[in-house]
Amino acid sequence: ELLMEDEPLLRAYTACIIANVAFLEVGQKRIMQAGGVPLIVRLLKQRDRKVQLHSSAAVQNLTYKNAKCCAAVLAEGGEKLLNKLLRHKSEDIQQFAAGALANLQLYRRGLEAEAA
């Protein structure tokens, strides 16, 4: 619910908390179970810089060595949004987006290796 609030600062700080929780494998699992990935990916579209910063950090952490989170981010169109953020004026946002995209690329390589 907090990710859907009208107040951008509340959404940003909620995304920040999720980014920190997602640093842990158990946190990634809980966020997935709660249906948080689609909400975080949607926040990447927001114009507020703090919301973009913390949601891109959350996506980077969610996709770190977690195939289910990677699949969920891709299913929600997160890759396209992250690619747009690579051109953001904030270098921090660019770095988080690049990190998340790198995680998604590693996920794809893993899928290719399994299929071979």
Buried (B, 14 or more C-beta within 10 A) or exposed (E): EEBEEEEBEBBBBBBBEBBBBBBEEEBBBBBBEEEBBBBBBBBBEBEBBBBBBBBBBBBBBBBBEBEBBBBBBBEBBBBEBBEEBEEBEBEEBBBBBBBBBEBBEBBEEEEEEEEE
